Amino acid sequence: MIQNLSLHNIRKALGEEDVELADSNPVIETIVIDSRSVIAPKNTLFVALKGAKFDGHSFIPSLCDLGIKYFLVRSDYEAPFDLVKEIVLIRVSDTRIALQKLATYLRDQYDRPVLAITGSNGKTIIKEWLGQVLSQKFSVAKSPKSYNSQVGVPLSVFGIAPYHQVAVLEAGISKPKEMEFLEKIIKPDIGIFSNLGTAHEDGFISQEQKLKEKAKLFTHSKFVIYRKDHIEIATYLESHFEQNKLIAWSDIPGVDYTLTVKKETDHSKIILIKPDFGMFTFRVPFFDEASLENIRHVVVGAITLGMKEEEIQKGIDHLKAVDMRLTLKAGYHESLIIDDTYNNDLAGLKLALDFMAAQRPKKRKVLIISDLMQVGNVEEVYQEVQRLINYHEIDLLLGVGQQILLLKKGLTCEQKYFQDTAHLLDDLREDSFENDLILVTGARVFGFENVVNKLQQRIHGTTLEINLNALTHNYNFYKTKILPNTKIMVMVKAFAYGGGATEIANHLQQLKADYLAVAYTDEGVALREQGISLPIMVLNPAQESFHMLQKHDLEPVVYSPSFFTQLGKYCQIHQCKMSIHLDLDTGMHRLGFDLSQLSDLKVLTEQFPELHVASLYTHLVGADEALHEDFSLKQLSLFSKMCEQIAAFLGHVPLRHALNSAGIIRYPAYQFDMVRLGIGLYGVEVNGMHDAALRPISSLKTTISQIKTLDAGETIGYSRKGKMKVAGKIATIAIGYADGYDRRFSNGTGYVMIQGQKAPIIGNVCMDMCMVDITSIPANEGDEVIIYGPSISLKELAKSIGTIPYELLTNISSRVKRVYYLD
């Protein structure tokens, strides 16, 4: 932090709030909101926030066991009696506002430049690139990942240290008045307004309102950087801010900085003309318009902070057009790799290690790390790195560089050091790791992407990327739609709707889901073998798998008298008990007990007491369509009646659940004790009532294998189904129906996105590849191709071939590599 906090400082920051045990005088060095982030408990202040997932106050007893003494809590919090005399409680009416006040107080102690970025798109990329470019000259503090919210911004401020020479923060809002709070915290000296798009549009009544609210971040800034070509932004800023505060750039002369782009074969040139008519040509590795806009914001920001063009170019040389995110990839011999190869600061390392701690257990935890660049107080920073590594119980450290040797004496783990990445790569072999969890994190200059490439399992080049932050967002959205005591069962059947059951189940376990559900016993067994401990319901158990149900503590669905009898006899013979779930047929007419069978069910429950009924549930036939509402309500009424009768003869009331993702939205009055979250978690709101509220969690991507130039009239693919209407270009992409890309997308029905433009399928989809028309798209071999994701609606794709999103998701072949990331 910028400075340690005494109780006097905290009182001063919070104002009128009361403090219990006021004679205590703590020295607070760290402020945390996550119980997993506690490293030095003696000098930590825990801020108990209440969110959609959990209430931080519930973690206070366990945090006391770790040695934390100081807590910022709500005024109405009642601490357990045995803890009251042992801890210091700082009581406030709203802990989130108090967190912001502490951040504001600390920001006011920092007298060096703060640069802040807002806008609709590109904030995180600009922040990351600007931080890396500025690090050629300064010690830089920057927001970790996309920490730009009402809570993320305070946490970013807490990450600023006295030795940092400049701070780069980002600020994002989703509704009016939020920016007023962030501006008070950040107080930027220099601002960058990236652009104005449709992100978070549902929170504002108009684009004009969103623009006005975002611009509040720069109310007291000395300078505001913007692109003159964004007419709405330019018009607003130029009519509401003093002219001497505004720094405009454009492709077109007549502004403060002219930055003209010239694209060449393997790079682009940016020709800079400054106000004094000085010129410089930057060489950048980007061709797409978004990256070219973002890097020009970076150039102007760096110049404004006093960097020379040559220094900026040196920083740009180490940038790549990569997503700024933590990714989880499959390695050789059952190892998992966490790819954090763009990151190189202390705040990012903390996040990466926290992400590592949240993964399922492996044999060893391995950290591959380079020197941290431009860190300021070198000894202080590496001491903190030592604390982090020891706290997270790393088993093996592989260090690259010279300064990294400062870790050597203070670590308890096995260590090995290399003077450069080439020597590390020479030492690495495919059999170096087995069932290990490997975090690879380092500065761009060390080229650690080569380390990841060497360790990563070489699978089919097409990838399905799973955004775990989007999954968390969707989970929390549905949490807000149910009562606090309603449990959530999450469907991870069919390989978690194509996303990969193990990693998603592990993430759901971190989110405190109550139950998981799989289709078959072997799916449940696989989750147990990978360390998943949540209760698991098995929808379609087979008689031959009874012993596996028992061995792995799986809970089968029982749907008929005969199956109840089979399972009951098995438990009697093996003298064991088993929790079961009863499927009640209220109108689906697929599986389940109907009303007439309840008397038989009563006899069976008496005959086989070894089977404990954990829940009763039913399937709604048409919860996603209003036209079936009367039938759905009849189902729910019948379900309630059947549950009452069953509970009467069981002697206890099992959990009851009837609502799927669609039902949670359409029938909130019928939550019963639990709901079953399925397709909604994966970003598809089938009712069409909350499409904008959910985020797609998966993006299916591939690459261009080859580009061909063809004459008008030439045909493409099997049966000559594709035909060039005019002379142009086609690209062959590395995905086909064996990967799950439906053959019905052939001949223009489907399309993909390349360089932000639609490229229609031409000819038939083949088994392992297909062809697209790129006549009007400036593409190159090796370019990324988006099959579906945030820019291509899964619902629209499904509709175009007469199917449903479920089919497209679950059809993705197992040969397609799954990559999991936090953005």
TORVEX-202409 format. One record per residue (C-alpha): residue in three letters; x, y, z. Coordinates in steps of 0.02 Angstrom, whole numbers, padded with zeros to 5 digits, always signed. Example, Ala and Ser with C-alpha at 12.3 -4.5 7.8 and 13.67 -1.06 7.14 Angstrom:
<recs>
ALA+00615-00225+00390 SER+00684-00053+00357 
</recs>
This chain:
<recs>
MET+00000+00000+00000 ILE+00049+00182-00019 GLN+00068+00191+00171 ASN+00029+00082+00320 LEU-00130+00127+00415 SER-00147+00158+00600 LEU-00313+00159+00690 HIS-00303+00349+00684 ASN-00284+00344+00495 ILE-00432+00226+00478 ARG-00541+00338+00587 LYS-00488+00488+00485 ALA-00528+00399+00321 LEU-00698+00334+00378 GLY-00753+00489+00472 GLU-00894+00462+00595 GLU-00896+00272+00606 ASP-00874+00194+00777 VAL-00727+00080+00820 GLU-00734-00053+00954 LEU-00582-00084+01065 ALA-00517+00088+01018 ASP-00363+00070+01130 SER-00289-00051+01003 ASN-00168+00031+00881 PRO-00143-00083+00732 VAL-00018-00062+00592 ILE-00116-00114+00438 GLU-00006-00160+00291 THR-00135-00254+00187 ILE-00322-00237+00154 VAL-00412-00391+00086 ILE-00590-00442+00043 ASP-00552-00624+00001 SER-00510-00747+00140 ARG-00395-00839+00019 SER-00284-00685-00003 VAL-00221-00678+00175 ILE-00032-00694+00183 ALA+00021-00587+00333 PRO-00129-00600+00451 LYS-00052-00499+00592 ASN-00053-00339+00489 THR-00208-00370+00383 LEU-00377-00283+00386 PHE-00518-00392+00318 VAL-00665-00299+00241 ALA-00824-00404+00249 LEU-00924-00372+00090 LYS-01092-00448+00050 GLY-01109-00512-00128 ALA-01220-00625-00232 LYS-01112-00776-00192 PHE-01082-00756-00006 ASP-01071-00639+00141 GLY-00893-00600+00197 HIS-00950-00591+00378 SER-00973-00780+00379 PHE-00785-00803+00355 ILE-00735-00703+00510 PRO-00721-00852+00630 SER-00606-00948+00511 LEU-00504-00791+00479 CYS-00480-00771+00666 ASP-00407-00946+00666 LEU-00281-00885+00536 GLY-00228-00745+00653 ILE-00322-00595+00583 LYS-00376-00473+00717 TYR-00446-00323+00624 PHE-00612-00324+00532 LEU-00717-00193+00444 VAL-00897-00250+00467 ARG-01077-00193+00452 SER-01151-00105+00603 ASP-01274-00246+00636 TYR-01144-00386+00636 GLU-01142-00490+00794 ALA-00977-00579+00822 PRO-00975-00749+00908 PHE-00962-00722+01095 ASP-00794-00809+01113 LEU-00715-00693+00982 VAL-00776-00524+01042 LYS-00630-00492+01160 GLU-00500-00557+01037 ILE-00535-00449+00883 VAL-00556-00267+00833 LEU-00718-00229+00741 ILE-00733-00069+00641 ARG-00920-00048+00618 VAL-00991+00046+00469 SER-01162+00059+00389 ASP-01097+00002+00218 THR-00932-00093+00203 ARG-00918-00063+00016 ILE-00927+00126+00039 ALA-00803+00112+00183 LEU-00685+00014+00069 GLN-00697+00156-00057 LYS-00661+00285+00079 LEU-00503+00193+00131 ALA-00446+00188-00051 THR-00483+00374-00070 TYR-00381+00413+00085 LEU-00232+00313+00022 ARG-00244+00388-00153 ASP-00232+00560-00075 GLN-00063+00512-00001 TYR+00007+00473-00174 ASP+00086+00625-00258 ARG+00143+00548-00422 PRO+00050+00539-00589 VAL-00107+00433-00601 LEU-00173+00392-00774 ALA-00349+00322-00790 ILE-00437+00242-00938 THR-00623+00225-00970 GLY-00733+00190-01120 SER-00833+00044-01188 ASN-00697-00068-01262 GLY-00510-00089-01250 LYS-00487-00021-01074 THR-00393-00172-01008 ILE-00285-00191-01164 ILE-00236-00006-01162 LYS-00198-00016-00976 GLU-00090-00172-00996 TRP+00003-00109-01149 LEU+00028+00063-01075 GLY+00094-00014-00915 GLN+00218-00119-01012 VAL+00276+00027-01121 LEU+00293+00144-00972 SER+00395+00013-00879 GLN+00539+00051-00999 LYS+00563+00210-00897 PHE+00456+00202-00739 SER+00409+00085-00599 VAL+00224+00061-00639 ALA+00074+00011-00534 LYS-00077-00045-00634 SER-00247-00121-00604 PRO-00238-00311-00597 LYS-00329-00391-00744 SER-00494-00296-00770 TYR-00513-00229-00592 ASN-00616-00077-00643 SER-00774-00089-00537 GLN-00838-00011-00376 VAL-00736-00141-00281 GLY-00600-00175-00409 VAL-00540+00007-00414 PRO-00511+00016-00224 LEU-00416-00148-00232 SER-00310-00076-00373 VAL-00269+00077-00267 PHE-00217-00037-00122 GLY-00090-00113-00242 ILE+00004+00052-00266 ALA+00168+00055-00168 PRO+00274+00206-00118 TYR+00409+00160-00244 HIS+00290+00163-00393 GLN+00326+00313-00504 VAL+00161+00308-00600 ALA-00006+00219-00580 VAL-00116+00162-00726 LEU-00294+00118-00677 GLU-00452+00079-00772 ALA-00630+00123-00728 GLY-00789+00040-00790 ILE-00970+00076-00750 SER-01135-00009-00791 LYS-01260+00121-00731 PRO-01274+00307-00690 LYS-01188+00387-00538 GLU-01059+00247-00520 MET-00920+00350-00598 GLU-00940+00487-00467 PHE-00878+00364-00335 LEU-00734+00303-00444 GLU-00677+00480-00487 LYS-00663+00523-00302 ILE-00552+00371-00277 ILE-00441+00382-00433 LYS-00426+00571-00456 PRO-00331+00545-00620 ASP-00203+00672-00677 ILE-00217+00607-00855 GLY-00368+00521-00933 ILE-00394+00416-01089 PHE-00568+00395-01163 SER-00549+00239-01271 ASN-00712+00236-01370 LEU-00900+00224-01350 GLY-00983+00059-01396 THR-01133-00044-01342 ALA-01056-00127-01187 HIS-01168-00109-01032 GLU-01296-00017-01139 ASP-01443-00089-01042 GLY-01392+00014-00889 PHE-01417+00182-00975 ILE-01565+00265-01057 SER-01459+00326-01205 GLN-01284+00333-01278 GLU-01279+00516-01229 GLN-01310+00473-01046 LYS-01176+00338-01049 LEU-01050+00458-01127 LYS-01090+00592-00998 GLU-01072+00472-00853 LYS-00906+00400-00913 ALA-00834+00573-00942 LYS-00859+00614-00758 LEU-00698+00518-00725 PHE-00601+00665-00797 THR-00687+00804-00699 HIS-00527+00859-00614 SER-00397+00789-00735 LYS-00255+00896-00802 PHE-00265+00813-00973 VAL-00391+00705-01068 ILE-00335+00601-01218 TYR-00463+00551-01349 ARG-00479+00506-01533 LYS-00548+00651-01633 ASP-00630+00530-01758 HIS-00751+00471-01623 ILE-00871+00613-01657 GLU-00987+00589-01507 ILE-00842+00585-01384 ALA-00751+00730-01466 THR-00907+00840-01472 TYR-00948+00809-01289 LEU-00771+00832-01222 GLU-00740+00989-01326 SER-00901+01069-01262 HIS-00879+01022-01078 PHE-00691+01032-01045 GLU-00567+01174-01059 GLN-00474+01168-01224 ASN-00302+01170-01141 LYS-00345+01006-01053 LEU-00389+00910-01211 ILE-00264+00807-01310 ALA-00339+00743-01474 TRP-00264+00621-01598 SER-00323+00565-01769 ASP-00272+00492-01937 ILE-00310+00661-02011 PRO-00198+00815-01985 GLY-00261+00963-01886 VAL-00257+00887-01711 ASP-00127+00879-01572 TYR-00054+00714-01634 THR-00078+00644-01807 LEU-00053+00455-01809 THR-00070+00382-01983 VAL-00068+00194-02012 LYS+00017+00107-02156 LYS-00005-00083-02161 GLU+00137-00187-02234 THR+00161-00374-02257 ASP+00220-00424-02084 HIS+00189-00267-01980 SER+00105-00098-01979 LYS+00186+00074-01973 ILE+00115+00217-01872 ILE+00180+00385-01932 LEU+00174+00514-01792 ILE+00168+00702-01822 LYS+00181+00803-01660 PRO+00120+00981-01625 ASP+00297+01046-01658 PHE+00294+00951-01825 GLY+00421+00826-01762 MET+00398+00655-01842 PHE+00429+00476-01791 THR+00380+00309-01868 PHE+00327+00170-01749 ARG+00332-00011-01804 VAL+00193-00117-01726 PRO+00146-00302-01744 PHE-00040-00269-01769 PHE-00157-00261-01918 ASP-00332-00261-01843 GLU-00417-00094-01815 ALA-00450-00119-01629 SER-00267-00153-01588 LEU-00209-00009-01698 GLU-00326+00109-01607 ASN-00275+00045-01436 ILE-00088+00060-01471 ARG-00110+00240-01531 HIS-00194+00283-01366 VAL-00042+00204-01283 VAL+00080+00307-01386 VAL-00006+00472-01344 GLY-00021+00424-01161 ALA+00164+00382-01150 ILE+00215+00544-01238 THR+00105+00643-01119 LEU+00197+00564-00973 GLY+00363+00620-01046 MET+00429+00466-01135 LYS+00536+00482-01291 GLU+00480+00399-01451 GLU+00629+00281-01450 GLU+00584+00223-01274 ILE+00404+00194-01328 GLN+00460+00091-01478 LYS+00568-00016-01365 GLY+00414-00054-01260 ILE+00307-00089-01413 ASP+00436-00215-01475 HIS+00389-00329-01329 LEU+00200-00318-01355 LYS+00094-00448-01441 ALA-00088-00451-01492 VAL-00137-00572-01355 ASP-00284-00579-01236 MET-00237-00510-01065 ARG-00296-00654-00961 LEU-00253-00806-00857 THR-00279-00965-00957 LEU-00283-01146-00902 LYS-00216-01269-01031 ALA-00187-01456-01040 GLY-00005-01510-01025 TYR+00082-01676-01051 HIS+00054-01822-00932 GLU-00104-01752-00849 SER-00020-01589-00801 LEU-00111-01422-00806 ILE-00029-01260-00862 ILE-00083-01087-00804 ASP-00026-00968-00941 ASP+00010-00795-00871 THR+00149-00754-00992 TYR+00104-00572-01020 ASN+00107-00526-00836 ASN+00255-00458-00741 ASP+00204-00365-00585 LEU+00171-00406-00404 ALA-00017-00379-00410 GLY-00033-00495-00560 LEU+00073-00627-00476 LYS-00042-00624-00324 LEU-00194-00652-00435 ALA-00109-00791-00531 LEU-00060-00882-00371 ASP-00238-00862-00304 PHE-00302-00937-00468 MET-00177-01079-00447 ALA-00239-01111-00270 ALA-00417-01127-00334 GLN-00376-01270-00454 ARG-00402-01452-00415 PRO-00257-01534-00322 LYS-00109-01603-00419 LYS+00049-01693-00367 ARG+00157-01536-00364 LYS+00135-01348-00380 VAL+00268-01280-00499 LEU+00307-01096-00528 ILE+00407-01042-00682 ILE+00446-00857-00662 SER+00561-00726-00737 ASP+00638-00568-00667 LEU+00509-00435-00628 MET+00549-00281-00733 GLN+00558-00101-00668 VAL+00499-00146-00493 GLY+00571+00003-00399 ASN+00626-00058-00228 VAL+00701-00223-00284 GLU+00735-00301-00114 GLU+00564-00256-00045 VAL+00473-00327-00197 TYR+00569-00492-00198 GLN+00541-00513-00011 GLU+00355-00502-00048 VAL+00374-00628-00188 GLN+00461-00745-00065 ARG+00315-00728+00056 LEU+00192-00766-00082 ILE+00286-00921-00141 ASN+00305-00991+00035 TYR+00125-00952+00079 HIS+00058-01042-00075 GLU+00171-01192-00038 ILE+00253-01200-00209 ASP+00348-01364-00226 LEU+00465-01318-00368 LEU+00523-01148-00431 LEU+00610-01124-00599 GLY+00679-00947-00609 VAL+00747-00856-00761 GLY+00854-00698-00755 GLN+00974-00613-00638 GLN+00869-00524-00505 ILE+00764-00681-00478 LEU+00914-00752-00385 LEU+00865-00637-00240 LEU+00731-00767-00200 LYS+00858-00904-00170 LYS+00893-00889+00017 GLY+00716-00856+00077 LEU+00624-01002-00004 THR+00586-01173+00068 CYS+00544-01258-00097 GLU+00654-01345-00225 GLN+00733-01215-00340 LYS+00824-01208-00505 TYR+00885-01051-00595 PHE+00930-01011-00776 GLN+01017-00861-00850 ASP+00894-00849-00995 THR+00742-00933-01072 ALA+00846-01030-01198 HIS+00935-01123-01058 LEU+00768-01159-00973 LEU+00696-01229-01135 ASP+00849-01340-01158 ASP+00819-01411-00984 LEU+00632-01442-01004 ARG+00572-01611-01068 GLU+00398-01682-01094 ASP+00430-01803-00950 SER+00489-01665-00831 PHE+00313-01653-00762 GLU+00176-01777-00721 ASN+00008-01732-00645 ASP+00079-01563-00595 LEU+00001-01390-00588 ILE+00119-01269-00674 LEU+00106-01079-00668 VAL+00207-00991-00804 THR+00223-00804-00775 GLY+00350-00681-00840 ALA+00395-00522-00930 ARG+00368-00511-01118 VAL+00553-00491-01152 PHE+00584-00668-01087 GLY+00470-00748-01218 PHE+00387-00869-01097 GLU+00254-00911-01227 ASN+00388-01030-01294 VAL+00390-01116-01124 VAL+00202-01139-01129 ASN+00210-01204-01307 LYS+00339-01333-01257 LEU+00241-01394-01106 GLN+00068-01384-01184 GLN-00008-01545-01247 ARG-00015-01537-01435 ILE-00195-01568-01480 HIS-00303-01520-01628 GLY-00275-01335-01667 THR-00458-01286-01647 THR-00496-01225-01470 LEU-00648-01196-01363 GLU-00609-01054-01243 ILE-00707-01049-01080 ASN-00718-00883-00989 LEU-00731-00925-00804 ASN-00770-00744-00759 ALA-00920-00749-00876 LEU-00975-00912-00796 THR-00962-00830-00624 HIS-01063-00681-00689 ASN-01202-00794-00754 TYR-01205-00896-00594 ASN-01221-00738-00491 PHE-01358-00672-00607 TYR-01465-00824-00567 LYS-01421-00809-00383 THR-01502-00638-00384 LYS-01662-00716-00453 ILE-01687-00839-00311 LEU-01715-00823-00124 PRO-01563-00827-00009 ASN-01606-00999+00060 THR-01642-01079-00109 LYS-01506-01203-00158 ILE-01432-01219-00332 MET-01401-01382-00423 VAL-01294-01354-00578 MET-01305-01468-00728 VAL-01133-01524-00787 LYS-01195-01669-00891 ALA-01138-01695-01070 PHE-00962-01636-01031 ALA-01037-01480-00949 TYR-01134-01436-01107 GLY-00974-01459-01205 GLY-00868-01347-01094 GLY-00772-01481-01000 ALA-00849-01549-00841 THR-00697-01560-00728 GLU-00634-01380-00737 ILE-00810-01308-00735 ALA-00859-01418-00588 ASN-00704-01362-00495 HIS-00750-01180-00527 LEU-00928-01211-00468 GLN-00857-01290-00311 GLN-00763-01127-00282 LEU-00926-01032-00308 LYS-01009-01135-00170 ALA-01140-01220-00280 ASP-01245-01342-00179 TYR-01261-01489-00299 LEU-01199-01550-00467 ALA-01294-01661-00588 VAL-01223-01778-00720 ALA-01307-01892-00844 TYR-01212-02054-00813 THR-01117-02135-00671 ASP-00949-02130-00759 GLU-00963-01940-00773 GLY-00984-01931-00584 VAL-00840-02051-00555 ALA-00726-01943-00663 LEU-00769-01790-00560 ARG-00735-01881-00396 GLU-00567-01941-00461 GLN-00521-01761-00498 GLY-00558-01701-00323 ILE-00737-01637-00340 SER-00821-01658-00171 LEU-00992-01577-00200 PRO-01145-01690-00192 ILE-01176-01763-00365 MET-01344-01823-00432 VAL-01337-01952-00572 LEU-01485-01938-00690 ASN-01469-02103-00784 PRO-01387-02233-00674 ALA-01376-02412-00737 GLN-01391-02569-00631 GLU-01214-02623-00674 SER-01146-02460-00601 PHE-01221-02480-00426 HIS-01053-02524-00349 MET-00976-02366-00424 LEU-01116-02261-00353 GLN-01080-02332-00182 LYS-00891-02319-00196 HIS-00889-02137-00252 ASP-01035-02072-00147 LEU-01144-02030-00297 GLU-01331-02004-00281 PRO-01436-02091-00413 VAL-01604-02038-00482 VAL-01738-02172-00452 TYR-01879-02159-00576 SER-01984-02319-00565 PRO-02039-02454-00440 SER-01932-02586-00526 PHE-01775-02480-00520 PHE-01811-02436-00337 THR-01821-02622-00300 GLN-01658-02661-00392 LEU-01561-02527-00300 GLY-01642-02569-00133 LYS-01594-02753-00147 TYR-01416-02706-00193 CYS-01400-02599-00036 GLN-01474-02736+00074 ILE-01356-02867+00005 HIS-01204-02753+00027 GLN-01266-02681+00192 CYS-01248-02501+00138 LYS-01355-02346+00129 MET-01375-02229-00018 SER-01453-02057-00046 ILE-01572-02055-00193 HIS-01676-01929-00292 LEU-01853-01970-00346 ASP-01907-01916-00520 LEU-02092-01874-00522 ASP-02183-01873-00690 THR-02302-01725-00695 GLY-02318-01713-00884 MET-02152-01744-00970 HIS-02197-01929-00989 ARG-02017-01979-01009 LEU-01962-02056-00843 GLY-02029-02044-00667 PHE-02162-02100-00542 ASP-02336-02042-00584 LEU-02473-02002-00459 SER-02549-02176-00469 GLN-02384-02256-00413 LEU-02365-02164-00249 SER-02446-02304-00149 ASP-02319-02426-00222 LEU-02182-02301-00181 LYS-02239-02294+00001 VAL-02221-02483+00015 LEU-02049-02479-00065 THR-01983-02345+00054 GLU-02039-02453+00200 GLN-01964-02609+00123 PHE-01796-02529+00084 PRO-01751-02404+00223 GLU-01572-02413+00159 LEU-01623-02287+00025 HIS-01633-02111+00093 VAL-01737-01993-00014 ALA-01632-01835-00029 SER-01743-01744-00152 LEU-01902-01748-00256 TYR-01903-01665-00426 THR-01995-01649-00590 HIS-01961-01585-00765 LEU-02061-01441-00839 VAL-02110-01474-01019 GLY-02120-01296-01085 ALA-02046-01174-00958 ASP-01962-01076-01098 GLU-02122-01028-01188 ALA-02267-00923-01126 LEU-02392-01024-01229 HIS-02364-01173-01112 GLU-02392-01073-00953 ASP-02558-01154-00907 PHE-02483-01328-00927 SER-02327-01280-00829 LEU-02433-01215-00685 LYS-02533-01378-00685 GLN-02368-01473-00676 LEU-02309-01368-00530 SER-02474-01391-00439 LEU-02470-01579-00465 PHE-02287-01584-00409 SER-02331-01493-00246 LYS-02473-01616-00214 MET-02361-01768-00245 CYS-02224-01698-00133 GLU-02348-01676+00010 GLN-02406-01855-00005 ILE-02229-01924-00013 ALA-02168-01820+00134 ALA-02315-01883+00237 PHE-02261-02065+00226 LEU-02074-02032+00226 GLY-02078-01941+00391 HIS-01962-01803+00326 VAL-01972-01669+00191 PRO-01840-01698+00055 LEU-01773-01556-00051 ARG-01896-01511-00189 HIS-01845-01442-00358 ALA-01938-01412-00520 LEU-01866-01258-00604 ASN-01734-01265-00741 SER-01645-01110-00809 ALA-01801-01053-00901 GLY-01913-01089-00752 ILE-01805-00986-00633 ILE-01847-00834-00738 ARG-02027-00872-00782 TYR-02093-00950-00621 PRO-01997-00872-00474 ALA-02139-00912-00353 TYR-02104-01099-00373 GLN-01922-01109-00319 PHE-01964-01236-00183 ASP-01800-01286-00097 MET-01683-01295-00246 VAL-01672-01247-00431 ARG-01576-01332-00571 LEU-01464-01215-00670 GLY-01416-01279-00842 ILE-01405-01188-01008 GLY-01420-01018-00924 LEU-01253-01042-00837 TYR-01172-01063-01007 GLY-01239-00896-01069 VAL-01402-00938-01158 GLU-01564-00866-01087 VAL-01690-00972-01182 ASN-01840-00864-01133 GLY-01764-00716-01224 MET-01808-00607-01074 HIS-01632-00573-01008 ASP-01516-00599-01157 ALA-01418-00441-01119 ALA-01391-00491-00937 LEU-01297-00652-00976 ARG-01123-00671-01049 PRO-01072-00807-01171 ILE-00945-00914-01079 SER-00871-01002-01229 SER-00788-00952-01392 LEU-00751-01082-01525 LYS-00598-01031-01625 THR-00487-01099-01761 THR-00361-01030-01887 ILE-00342-01004-02073 SER-00241-01147-02147 GLN-00227-01082-02325 ILE-00288-00941-02436 LYS-00325-00964-02621 THR-00365-00839-02758 LEU-00498-00906-02879 ASP-00578-00845-03040 ALA-00764-00816-03062 GLY-00855-00980-03096 GLU-00731-01094-03009 THR-00806-01221-02889 ILE-00758-01263-02710 GLY-00771-01423-02609 TYR-00858-01590-02624 SER-00992-01609-02757 ARG-00938-01438-02822 LYS-01072-01358-02712 GLY-00976-01197-02689 LYS-00957-01077-02835 MET-00868-00911-02852 LYS-00990-00782-02919 VAL-00848-00661-02949 ALA-00659-00676-02941 GLY-00598-00673-02762 LYS-00517-00764-02617 ILE-00565-00910-02508 ALA-00488-00969-02345 THR-00483-01149-02286 ILE-00509-01156-02098 ALA-00464-01298-01980 ILE-00636-01356-01921 GLY-00762-01480-01989 TYR-00910-01586-01939 ALA-00795-01708-01845 ASP-00759-01562-01728 GLY-00944-01530-01704 TYR-00966-01394-01835 ASP-01133-01443-01908 ARG-01138-01488-02093 ARG-01300-01390-02109 PHE-01195-01231-02105 SER-01137-01272-02283 ASN-01162-01161-02436 GLY-01186-00992-02355 THR-01304-01043-02215 GLY-01165-01018-02088 TYR-01029-00889-02069 VAL-00875-00856-01962 MET-00789-00696-01906 ILE-00616-00650-01972 GLN-00538-00480-01933 GLY-00707-00426-01864 GLN-00798-00462-02027 LYS-00921-00598-02078 ALA-00851-00732-02193 PRO-00988-00848-02262 ILE-00960-01035-02282 ILE-00937-01078-02465 GLY-00964-01257-02521 ASN-00998-01404-02406 VAL-00927-01419-02231 CYS-00799-01560-02237 MET-00752-01683-02099 ASP-00598-01587-02038 MET-00608-01418-02125 CYS-00718-01300-02222 MET-00697-01152-02337 VAL-00754-00972-02318 ASP-00765-00825-02438 ILE-00642-00687-02386 THR-00644-00587-02547 SER-00675-00423-02454 ILE-00574-00466-02297 PRO-00387-00424-02276 ALA-00337-00590-02199 ASN-00178-00693-02189 GLU-00140-00876-02164 GLY-00132-00914-01978 ASP-00260-00779-01933 GLU-00386-00817-01796 VAL-00561-00871-01848 ILE-00708-00857-01729 ILE-00841-00990-01754 TYR-00950-00929-01613 GLY-00928-00819-01460 PRO-00977-00647-01398 SER-00978-00578-01576 ILE-01083-00720-01648 SER-01246-00766-01562 LEU-01263-00950-01525 LYS-01452-00933-01528 GLU-01448-00856-01703 LEU-01331-00991-01768 ALA-01442-01127-01698 LYS-01598-01046-01771 SER-01517-01035-01944 ILE-01505-01225-01956 GLY-01667-01266-01864 THR-01594-01328-01699 ILE-01564-01266-01521 PRO-01407-01198-01435 TYR-01396-01356-01329 GLU-01355-01459-01483 LEU-01218-01341-01544 LEU-01136-01337-01373 THR-01141-01523-01339 ASN-01085-01571-01514 ILE-00910-01499-01491 SER-00792-01646-01512 SER-00676-01703-01373 ARG-00530-01679-01494 VAL-00559-01491-01483 LYS-00442-01421-01351 ARG-00526-01335-01204 VAL-00440-01180-01134 TYR-00503-01097-00974 TYR-00465-00918-00929 LEU-00500-00771-00815 ASP-00508-00605-00907 
</recs>
